[in-house]
Amino acid sequence: MQMLANFAVVVVALLHILFLILEMFLWTKPTGRRIFGLSAEMAKSTAALAANQGLYNGFLAAGLIWGIALGAAGFHIKIFFLGCVIVAGIFGGFTAKKSILWIQALPGIIAIVLVLFANN
């Protein structure tokens, strides 16, 4: 069960690395604009905000990787960062785009449930 829980945490971390790449490096590129449904003008005018958001996603990924690297001692770190992922996903789902609930919050919820069950 611990291996499955760690796999789920890695998936969430990889998603947040992908979000970092999209928001920091691809936001104004055709791929980023298509994914986020942005015009070239809107992408350019919001690029700094997106890069800041991408950086925060990188911090979430780093925290999750740190928790995994610590093994059993990283339990509370994984719980904390997964909690942050879930809160950010719920907030984004209600304030920005509903799909964020499924893309960010749901994987975080699945991972946190698995981490909790693996450590009981």
Secondary structure, 3 states (H helix, E strand, C coil): CHHHHHHHHHHHHHHHHHHHHHHHCCCCCHHHHHHHCCCHHHHHHHHHHHHHHHHHHHHHHHHHHHHHHCHHHHHHHHHHHHHHHHHHHHHHHHHCCCHHHHHHHHHHHHHHHHHHHHCC
